[in-house]
Amino acid sequence: MDYEKQVQAITAYIKAGEKNKKDLAMGLEMEHFIINQESLQTVSYYGDDGVGSAFKDFENLGFIPEIENGNILNMQKDEIALSTEPGSQFEVAIRYNKSLRSLQEFYLRFFRKLVPYFAEKNQLIANLGYQPLSKIDDIKILPKKRYDYMYKYFDETGDMGHNMMKGTASLQCIIDYCDEDDFVRKYRLANCLSPILYALFDNAYIFEGSPAPFRNMREIIWENTDKDRSGMFEIGFDDDFSYRKYAEKILNTPIIFMEKDGEKIYTGKTPFKDLLEDPDDKDLIFHALSIVFPDVRVKSYIEIRMMDSIKYPLNFAATAFIKGLFYNDQNLEKMDKIFRGVDYKTALNAKKDSRQKGLDGLYMGQKISDLSKELVAMAKDGLCEDEKGLIKPLEDMLETGRNPRDNFEKIYKEDGLRAAILSNCPSLDDLNNLLK
């Protein structure tokens, strides 16, 4: 195996994602828990009323299924792709679009069908960072070979891999880059934002059925899953970071499993460089890029993965926040100045401080809440007039000084667990309340 050819192949794969500035777009991936309206327990993939049965029903809406071992695990139609995570979390992905308002319309159109569909089954869609009531030992893992192999692998790399797979849910934003310089800049700045995004969108007050011992529980879970493939990649803060450096990180990371002769085989801790025999195997390269789970992940685009699952319209405020910062040249320059000198250790310490203090945690000597207000104002200025209103829920949230986790805690203590969970389940009224 020629290591240099391997590096060049992955580098070329990442480079192929370059876009003209006029074509920069965004995509969204939103994970949800489907819960029983009475018991508030998570709904299994299995059974007549399970998440799997919903996929069968969606075929009637024109969704095209992808079947593995007789089970529908992925579907897509037009701009919407549906999939399930290991603990039956229900993921909705919206394809690239230049306009946030168009993304919003796709979302609203689909969820206006989705919410009443699950309501008829006495089920709710919950936007939370961690399972609201069920415990991971009570959740049967999905019938997918890759999850079996991941489950086995994470038994040896950390003590919270199973919590990650079956217990967590997130919001992920996808952004583009124009060239390698733009890629390096955006990747570094996204990592610099990591402590801020975790603190802003922490939405996991409950952990394994009880109040969580720390804030930012999803971040803690990722840090304790597999240090080789999760958390912040330290290379992102290096002065010589590049396509090549990310490619080498991937080559030296185990890919857990791979496809061979039509079957998935377990490869354990064998690094990718010892398995990539054909550098032109783009499917295997995509798998290697996908089987790492850092805060900021690269494929032929950049995924920003720190936000917990949050309810509409705050989910679109988070998306507007990302777009306003990363698709505006002046804001990129301002962020370069704000985060000048920030290294891996500085960002990691801010993440750790936020676990105790949330928005009052310190980053570069400032409260994360104060730094967030400055960044939100910048992001708003960086959006077109038609999209500025989308960021208002985030502005309002910062004015209260409470993030989603704090709001959940307040309702939990005043009105109980059921009320707190229901406050994170979108209703038709929520979805019809279009932002102007």
N, C-alpha and C positions, 0 to 999 in steps of 0.2 A: 504494500500500500504506500503510495507516494504522498507523504504528509503535505507537501507544498501544493499538490494538485487538490487535495482535500480542502485546504484553507482557501484556495482560489475558488473552488466550487461554491462554498458557503458564502464567501465574500460576494461572488457574482449573484447569488440568490438574493442577498440583502440589497445589493446595488440595483437589481432589477425593479425594486419597489420605488425608485426615484420618480417623482412626479413634477410636471411643470407647475410653477407657482399658481397659475390660473386654474389648475385641476385639483388643488388640495381639497380633500373632503374629510368627513368624519364618519365613523361607525360606532355602534353601541352594542354592548352585550349586557343583559340584565338577568340576574338569577333571582328566583323567587322560591319560597316554600309554599307548597299547597297543603293547607291544614283543614282538618275537620271543624266545621263551624261550632259544634257542640263541645267536643273534647279538647279542641285546640291542638291535638296531636297531629304530627305530620302524616300526610297521606302517602302510603307506599306506592311504588311503581306497580306492584302486583295487585290482582283482584279485579272484580267487576267494576268497581268505582275507583280503581287505582289510576295513577298518572299515565300508565301505559294504555289504559282504555281510552283516555282522552286523545292520545295520538291516533288511535283508530278512528275516532269520531272526526278528527280534523281532516282526514282524507276526504270527507264529504264536503269540506270547504275548499277543496282543490289543492291541498298540500301534498307534495310528492314525498313518500316515505323512503327511508333508508333502513333496511332490515338486516339484523345480525342474529343468527341462530333463532329465527322466527319471531324476534321481538323488534318493534319499531322504536328506535332510540333517537333518530334525527328526522326532521322533515323540513321542507322549504317550499315557499311560494312567493314569487316576485321578490319584494324587498325584505321579507320576514323569513328567518330560519329558526326552527325550534329544536331543542335538544334537552337531554336530561343529564344531570350530574350524578355522581355515585350514590348519593343519599336520596335520590329522586327529586332533587331540586330542579325546578322548571326554568329553563333558560330561553329567553327571547332575544334574538340578535337582529338588529336592523342594519341593512347593508349601507355602504358608503353613500353619502350625499353631501353636497356642498352647503346645503341650506339646513340650519337647525329647525326652522319652521316646517320643512318637509319631513324631517325625521320625527318631529313632534306629531305631525298629522298621521304618518304611518303608525306611530305608537298608539295614538288615540283611536284611530279607526279599528285597530286590531283588539285593543283592550276593551273597547265598548262591546265587543263580541265575547271576549274571554271572561270578563268578570261575571256576566249573567250566566254563562255556560257553567262555570264552577259553582255559582250560587244554586243552580238547579240541582246540583249533586250534593248540596249542603256543605260546600267547601268554599274556602277563602284563599285569596292570593296574599301572602304576607311578605312584605319587604323588610327584612331584618338581616343583620350580619351573622346571626347564629340561630340555630334551631330554637323556636320560642318556648317549647315545652318538652318535646321528645328528647330522649337521650340516645347517643349514637349506638350504644349496644342493642337498642331496641329497633334499630333501622336496618332492614335487609339491604345489602348492597345490590346495585343494579346488575342485570345479567349481561355483563360486558367483560370480555377477557382482559382487556387493558386495565380495568379497575381491579380485577383479581390480582394481576401482577403488581400494580402500584400498591395495593393494600399489603402485599407480601413484602415489597421492597422497603416501604416506609416503616415497617416493623423494626428495621435494622438501622435507620438513619436518624430517628428522633422519637419523641414520645407523644407527638400530637398529630401525626399524619392522618390517623383515622378521624380525628376531629375535623381536620381540614377537608377531607374528602366527603364526609357525610353530614357535617354540621354547619358549614359556612356558606354564605351567599354574598355576591358582590355586584358592583356596577363597574364595568370596564369601558374605557373610551379608547378609540383607535384614531391615531393621527398619522399624517403623511410627512415625508421629508423630500426636499428638492435635490439634494446632492449630499456628499459625504460630510461636508462641513456643517450643513444644516442638520443632518442626522446626529452628528457628535454633539452639537449644541443642544438640540432638543432632548437627546437622551440624558445628558448631564443635568439639564435644568429639571427634567421630570423627576430624576432621582433626588435633586435638591428639594423638590416639593413634597417628597414622600412623607416627612413628619407632619406637614400641614394638611395634606389630603387625608391621612389617617385620623387626625384630630378633628377635622371639620366634619367628616362623614362617618364617624364612629356610630354604629347603630346596634351594638351588641351588649345590652345591659344584662341579659340572662345567659348563663353558661351552664349547660347540663342540668337545667331545671331550677337553678338558684341564681341570685344576684352574682355577677362575675366578680372575681377577686381584684381585677384590674380593668382599666379602660383599654380601648383598642385591642380587644381580645382577638379579633381576626388577625391582626398584625402579629401578636404574640404566638398564635397558632402557626402561622407561616414560618416564623423564625425558628420554631421547634419542630418543623417537619423534615427538612433536609437542607442543611446549610450550603450544600453544593449547588442547589438549584432554586432557592427561595430567598426572600429578603432583598436587600439592595446588593447588586453586583458591584463589588469594590472597584472593578476596572472602569466603571462609568465615571469615576472621579479622576482618573488618570489623565495627565496632560497629553499623553500619546494615544488616547482612546481612538478607535477607528473601526471600520467594518472588519478589518482583519483581526483585531483584538477580540471582538465579540465572537467571530468565527472560531478562533482558537479556544475560547472559553467553552463553546459548544462541543468542539472536538474532544476536549478533555473531561467532559461530563458524561457519566453513564446515561444511556437512553432507556434503561429498564427492560424494554422488550422491543421486538421488531417483527416485521412480516417476512416470512421465508416459505417459499413453496405454497403460498396461499394460506398459511397458518401463522398465528402470532406465537412467537417463542420468547421465553424469558431469558434475558441477557444479563440480568443482575448488575453488578458493579463494573462490568467491562466498559471502558470509555468508548465513545463514539468513533474515535480515530482507529480503533481496532476492529470496527465493524463496517465502516464505509468502504466497500470494495470498489464500487462504481461511483465515481464523483458526479456522474450525470444522473444519478438516481434522485430526482427532485422530490419524490414522495418521501423517501427516507430522510432527506435533509429537512423537509417540512416537519416530519415527526420529531426529529432531534431538536428543532427550534421550538416545537410546541410542548415538549415534555419537560421543559424547565419552567419554573413558576416565580420568577422574580417580580419585584414591585413594578419594574418596567421591562417588558419583554419585547423582543424583536423577531419579526418574521420578514415579510416584505413591507412592513409598516411597524409603527411603534404602538404597543398597548400600554396604557396607563391603568394599573390594576389595584390601586390602594383603597378605593372607596367601598364601603359596605353597601349592601343592597338598601336603597332608600326609595321612599314612595314619591310618586308624582305629586307636585311638580318640582320637588327638590332635585330629583334625578336629572331633569333637564337644566336646572340651574347649575348643577355640577358640570354638565356637559358644556354649557355656555362659558363657564369659568375656564375650562380647559381650552376651548376654541379661542376665546378672547385673549388669552395669554400666549398661545403657541402659534396663532396664525396672524399675528400682528408684529411687524418688524420692530416698531418702537418698543413694544412690550418685551420682546426678546432681548433688546438692548438694555432695557431697564432691569430685567431679571438677571442679566449678566452682571450688572453692577451690584444688585442686591445680594446675590449669592457668590460674589467674587471671594475667593479664599475658602469657601466651604469645602471641606473634604469629607471622606467617608465617616470618620470618627465624629465630626461635628454633627452630621445628619443623624448618625446612630444615637448619639447622646440625646438629641432632641426627641427622637422617637421614644427613648426610654423615659425621659422626663414627662412626656405626654401620657405615658401609661398611668402615671400617678395623678397628673394635674389636668389632663385634657387640654382644653383651649388656653388654660393658664400656664401650660408648660412653656419652657424657655427655649428659644432657638436663636442663636447668634446674639444672645443677651436681650432679646425682645420676647414679649408674650406672643405665642402663636396667634392668639385672637387679634392682636394689633397688627401683626404682619399680614394676617389674612385679610383684614379690612383694606389695607393698602393694595394688596394684590387683586381683590375683588373690584375695587374702584378702577384699577388699571384694566382688568378684563372687560369691564363694562364699556370703557372708552374704546376698547379694541374691537367691539362688535359693531356690525352694521345696525342702523336705526331699527330695522324690523326685528332684530334679535335681542336688543338691549333689555327688553322687558322680561326675557326668560331668566335673567340672573336675579330678579327681585327677591324670590324666596330665600336665596342665600344671603342677600343683604339684610332681609328681615331677621333671619336666624342669628346673624352676628350681632344685631342690635339687642336681641334678647340675652346674648351671652350663653345660650344653651344649644348644644348640638343635638342630633336625633337621639343619642343615648341618654342625654340629660332630660329630654322631653319624655322619653319612655319611663325613666326613673321617677319623674314627677307624677305622672299619671299612675304608675304602679303603686306609689306610696299613698296617693290620695284616693284612688278608685279601684285598685287591684289589678291583678295580672291580665284578666280578660280585657278590661278596658284599654290597657296599655298595648296589648297585641292588636286589638281591633283598630287602634289609632294608626297602625302601620299597614292596614289592609286597604287598598284603593277601592273606592266606591264609584258608582256611575256619576254621582255628583262631583267627585274629585275630577274625574276625566272630562266632564262637560264644562268645567270651569277653565275655559281657555284663557291663557295669559294674553294681555293686550300689549 
